[in-house]
Amino acid sequence: MQAKKLIVLLVVFLLVKELSAQVLDTTLIRYRSNFQQEKIHIHFDKTVYSKGETVWFKAYIMAGDSLSDYSRNFYLDVYNDSGTLIKHTVHPIFESSARGSFDIPQQYREQVVHIKAYTRWMLNFDKDLLYLKDLQVAQPNVNTGKKIAAFGSLKLFPEGGDLVTGLESNVAFLAADQSGKPLAVRGAIYNSAKQLVDSFQSIHDGMGSFSLNPEPNEQYTCSWIDQLGNSHTTDLPKAKQTGIVVSAKLLNGKLRYGLKRSSNSPDNFKNLHVIVSMNQQLLYKAVVNINNKLSAAGEFSTDELPTGIVQLTIFDAQWIPIAERIVFVNTQRHQFFPQLELDTKRTIKRGKNSWVLMVPDSILSNLSVSITDASLHHDSSTNIFTQFLLSGDLKGYIHQPEYYFSDKTAASDDHLDLVMLTHGWRKYKWEDIAKGKLPQLTYPIDSDYVQIRGRIISGEQTSYKPGQNLSLVMQAKDSSKQYFVLPLTADGSFNQRGIIFFDTAKVFYQLTGIKNMRNNVTANFQYGLPVFPYASNAKFPPQTIADTNQLKQDNFFYQSKLQNKKAMDSVVVLKEVVVESKIKTATDVLDEKYTTGLFTNKNGYAFDVMHDERSQGQLDLFHYLQNLIPGMSMSLPMLGQNGAEDENSNNVAGISWRDGTPDIFLNEMPSNAETVQGLQMSDIAYVKVFRPPFMGAAGSGASGAIAVYTKKGNDMSTDRVKGLNSAILSGYTAYKEFYQPDYAFSPSKYADLRPTLYWNPYVLTDKKNKQFKIEFYNNDITQKFRIIIEGVNAAGKMARLEKVID
C-alpha cells in the first residue's frame, strides 16, 4: 500500500512539472503574439539647435525584432532643463514610423531640452524604458554652469543575481558620478577582519569585475578611489547560505553556461530548468539534474540567431526563477546597407549638389536623410542600432553605446559583456509567466487615428432609425474639405474612424433622412485622440555638452542670425497699423492672434483682409495686393469679359520685389503663389508683407516675404454652409515642411547660414524603385557636409550610414 502511494505521488509530481512547463511555453507564445513591448528610435536632423529654430525628426517604432503594427499614434514631449513640460505633440504613424517638428522657444535660456517619446501601448509596461534624449541649445553666451562638487557611487552585481557562501562567483561593478556619467576607479576587497581579499580596477567606462568566494558569516567591503582622488567605501551584497550560482560566456558561436549549487541546497535546487529566450521567443529548454553532483554545464548554438540580447533564466523544480544572466549575441544580421553616389558634389557657396541614394534590396525600405554642416558638433554616440538593440531593452544609462557596434574587437566584446552584467534584465516577470498570468493593461492598443465621434444632444427626436444620418463637412485650416455621412445609432451616437488632419478643423453638420429637422439639432463632439496623462517622472540621461571651444563654434550660426535680426529692428509699417494710443487696432489683434516667432516682426506691411470690404470684390489675393506694396510688381492673369480669368493667359501670378521673388508662407509654412492664388478671399484673415531681409525664410529672405493667414476659430466664415451648426475639432500636431531654396530661380544677395541643408523624413524604396535622387544647394559658409541616413526595412533590419563629405 505504501509503495502504491509513493507511485501515485510520483506520477502527480511529474504531471505537475509537465503542466508547468506547458503553461510557460504557452504563456511565452501569448506574450510574443499579443504583448510585445514597443521600442522607439528618433532620427533628428541634427543634435545642436539655436533659439527659435525648428527641430525636425523621424521616429521609428519596433516591437521585439520586428516593425511594430500595434500603435497608430506617436507622442513626443519636450521639457526644459528643470523638467517642466514645454510642449506635448501627437503624430500619426505610417509604416511603423512618424514624422514631426517643433520649435525651440525664441526666449529659451537653457542649454538643453529634454525629449521624451512613447506610444500609449508603452505606458502599460516599465516607464524606465521610454525613449529619452537630450538636444543641445546653443546660446549667445556659453554658460559652463556652476561647479558642483562631484561624488561617486559603486554598484556591485554578482553574476546570476546572488553571492552564495562557498561558491566562487564573478562580481561586476559600475562606478558613476551623481549625474550617471562613468568614473574610472580602483580599489580593494576586505573581509570583516580588514584583511585584503582581492584588488580591482575599472577597465571601461567605470566597469570591471573580480572573483569572490564568500566564506560563511563574512561581510565584505570595497574600499575604492575614483578618478578625482576621492575615497569611498561600499559594502558587498551579503552572501546567501544556500543557492545557485550561474556563469555564462559566448564562445565560438555557442552560449556556454555553468551551474553550481551549495552542498546544503534544498531539494528544489537539485532539479533545475534552464530556459533561453529572445524577444519572448523560447529558443532552448533543458532539465539539469544535479541531485548527485554540485555542478553542471550546458551549451546552446547562437549561430542562427538575430542580433540582440539573449536571456538565460534558471528555475528551480517548482518553476520559480532563481538566477538570471543576459548576453549580447552579435551575428551581424541586424542591418542592410544603403549606398550613396555623389553625381555632383559642390561645396562652393550656394553650389548645387545632386547625389543618388541606392538600396540594393528588393523589399520595402523606409529611410530618413539629413545633411548638415559637418563643422558643427554632432553627437553620434547613439543611433538606430544602439537604441533598438541595446538601450531600448535595458534600464539605466549606457555611456557611448555606439562604441560597442563600431569597434568589433575582442576587447569591445568583453566591454559589452560588462554592460550585460551591470544593467541586468527585469523586463518580464517570470513568476507570472510560469503561472500563466498575462499583463494587466491600463491603456488599450492605440489602434486608430483621429476619430470623429459624439452624440446628438438636442433636437425633436430622442431615438433614431436606420437611414437617419449626420452629414458633415470638415474644413481644415488650409481650407481643404472632407465630406462624411455618419449613420446614427438608436441613441443618436455617431463615429467615423481613421481620420487624419493637423492642427484644428471646423466641422459643419446637419441631419439627413429626417424631414423638417435638418438643422434643428446640436451635436456634442468628443476629442478624437486618446486622452491619458502625459508620461512623467522619467529620469533623463546625463547631459553631454560639447566642450567650450566647440560650443563657441556652434554659436557662430546663432550670433550671425542675431546680427541680421538687429538690422531689422527699425520698425516701419503702414500708417494704418501704427497707433499712438494704447488702444489696439483690429490689425494689432489679428497680429497677436495669428503670428508667432519671427513672423511677429513689424518691418513691413499688414493687411486686415477679413474686415476690408475691398477684399470681397477681388478675384484672388494678388489682385487685392496689386498696387498696395511700393516697388512690388505683379504679373496677374488677364480677366475676360465676364470677370473670370482668361483661359488663354498664364493662370499663375508672377511677383517681383527688390530684384527677386518674395518667399510665400501659408499659415507660417512655406508655400507658393499657385496655392495662395487658389484660396477663396472669404477664407483669408490676415496678410503680412515683410521687407527684406526676412529671417524666417531660407536664405534670409533676400526679396522679402508674403505671409498669408487663413481664418481660424471664430473668424472662419460660414457663408458657404449658411445655417449649419458647427464645432471645432483638434487633430494632430501641425508639421512644418522643410524648406529648401532654389538658387537657380531665386538668387539672393543676403547671407545664407542654414545649418541643416537637407531633410527628408520619408525616402521609400522597393523592388521597382531602388534609387532616390537627393538635390540641395549649399549655404554660404559650409565647406564639408555630414550626411546621415537611417531607416528600417520590411524584414525588421536597420540601416545607418554616416559620412563626412568635403
Steps between C-alpha positions, in 0.01 A plus 500: 500500500779743593677427171180575304464836678858590410437407137184713491683796656784461250256495207320811634836676547608422143164613361523831689851557363386424146196727533718782637733468202205507260356808672830684464530408132142606427531825693821595321325448167212723614745765622681500166176512299306753706724679750820597323638823642562779252832681467568839343792657319495860375715643221534876558625722220788598733586503871577870564245778445467873555212685664194529280627231264286214372581143602407242236483132591402154376397233751526125440298252708584132543358219713757234584701439184223602259334819385216586734141487380355569845468877515360764266598808700840622617552743788798727558539734797753780537624603846731775617805435714299510823254238372209734419294394199542748212305324226293185454473377141308219327579355156346227280704183441551370144710196410607468867635856496392859556632842406472821697644839581501753781666834567751577775339793688631837382578612857645167619795563735624149580754285319295181474145390420391155616307277260268222614322285242258212533186332376196438717577126487844560653342657810365157599853382570812624675515882474879484528508362144339807339713683245708782652735738322667836563543760226753778546396865459777744404486829691667835417701475820637158589406408855714220634279489808578509868767263617338240720712280721504158336431185696493145377330171569597138439238238421583129520334223297570132574465299179162331496364714783637373834816422694485155661722387786772259386444558125740711299317770306581768247403845631466789255495863606400838361634830633331831413471856624178660624384575144553141384818556300763226545797538733831320475570330833742267677470329833524191720273245669532448876335254736359591840849458654633769259705236317563553129306253285550638149557821306317641198490787253261612229594411144234685299256784579505435873439126460705197595477172690670279757454151648389427854444179697300610806576335829227417755375789715733747334427856388721650229577864433636687196737787567549697180628825352342677202677690223461825693696361793201461731495199735189288551380187679224271372366178652465193280162324492474247781548142382215250529559184700359277223426561137604477137781681320486535121771596252470553125725585208470522122768295329531375141135556412365341817359620829677290763366508853597348832294431812625445854302431816593498864534163672214578738256599225134408548348235273337755269852621401609153388279476191526822301333631187708705257318733260665703224277761338523801271227757439257277691572207271610172657830390344625224729370300794682244711461315828820479704523235770767580759359279774822297528747774403565864579544641148393459140559665164320538170514684170269640237580600140455871418616494136151531353367763739432863410712766667383595847473412867457134597363417842611196701265427792534224760188366676483264795295180498178700571566739208599789724774715337816496711777629272530699182767611254479692175751499215521696177513296181632689198454286191505809273151417375346828612578733212470575131726734307390810306753633250576861408634631169613863468403589144559872558679620814550874547611652830531849351267775613143404401626220280242250382551138606340197339552161664339160459390276788471131408367200691588171324235300688164425339282531810347826617744732679398806700784752546566852624781727378663804661786711360660761725815706539765251613692766694221513757513275803302181446439230758522162324528298821145370455331383184236263368712192582578599858142596575322196359758237594633629831365812675136425417520166684702594808433726794747765600741724315744340255794725422603538133318185382607551137849377599373144542384484138775691320806344666466126447793361696539245777546788745177674395313168528630460855397857579152436360471195725571730795199706389293181511629416848444849645163591350311176545162407360171535677277560201267206564369352824590133473295413806186612316600335173561166672152524654335595170420855612473766228577872543225720640454779247410853603507637146353302209677495164487837324376331184334788316570852380279797587133413540205731446261379764225638716127504557195706412409679824208721393224479245145388462587129495647290778542181301612439145440241229709348220536743211524802729848651479716792597658670197831675567722744315845518664705803400870502589708813561629489143135519382503141372180309569387146569142376488348224713160342550487331841222255590333571834448229759172476687619742770635753249867404525730520198859405424738533206836326534833546328502879449829685458519878523739743665457788742127577515205457265150642497213255454162608361218252543132430440263206526389314190218253458275689743246746363483850649793433732807562285653783702295500820754286683812527715776240514755449774838412345766320705875547469607268220834381640549281809521702821739386775754659735829603345789268579674662794761456770758349267868529582665671208847379398810688614559812295782479248594856406765571238825656620520879525691548174248290311213694656652827384527361148137386507393841626638660184172426325304645789706819519480553124123467503481734798695769316274471198196530724636819657516651153122463482424665834385829346126449499327656199143411413214666315337788684177304513655251742709737719295635789640755742243425771488193719183373330567202273380517143328209329829434320689483831249246627539289186879519525495370857249229411660364183876566503775326696880510521677692225165572334414749777758737349341833393756598236253518212132525423195345663152457352180419684344313210219360710351845575597674176192535279724544193623141532164341427487641148843367401563188293787382721755625752748630243236712327422638845866580578569654159624860533492483883870417549744769382753355256327161471397406148254227412427320176138395545268283289297698249126523561242419239180692434310321777764577763646149502857417408574485130567132427763602245710693754755369749293405805777534763594842634857619462636716783819708508639717779851632563639318194372163610198289586365527856466181701137403558366347820155361573425486872877540557593196290684534165257515210481634145308750288278238339375368835432844646337618178252213528371610842154653526522861617233424758738247659788747548525685832833682498798571276847631585762610250853513645777719366827318428683347667244272665675257735206261509578390144782284369780712358399783736208606278706719268191617310271521798204277573122486481327325792136403448276386786170321446219547746492287809273452796215750521635693202413224254225594255187289481359670192528190284345277767245755614263382767702194604617442854874460546770386741879527523699174514865453595723279289866403486778746573568715194810403301722768351631396161875529457575782256789501255596803290529467124780736407463417132177703492520713814849649556561690822756760605448435872684249717390137498602341830282189502664230717262232365527489123271205427239307695272229364319281754348261246719342234331177392663240276381162376552245225401743224647817649844432643642848445417844636651831388615745769534860379582805710687832494787576734484806725762778505749354746487119516818335371418138579175311534383241750238262363317257727266237360299280734207269447337160513373249248200271496708212641579699815862568406654841563727733305743770608736689271696803621755673279690827507546630146742780412 
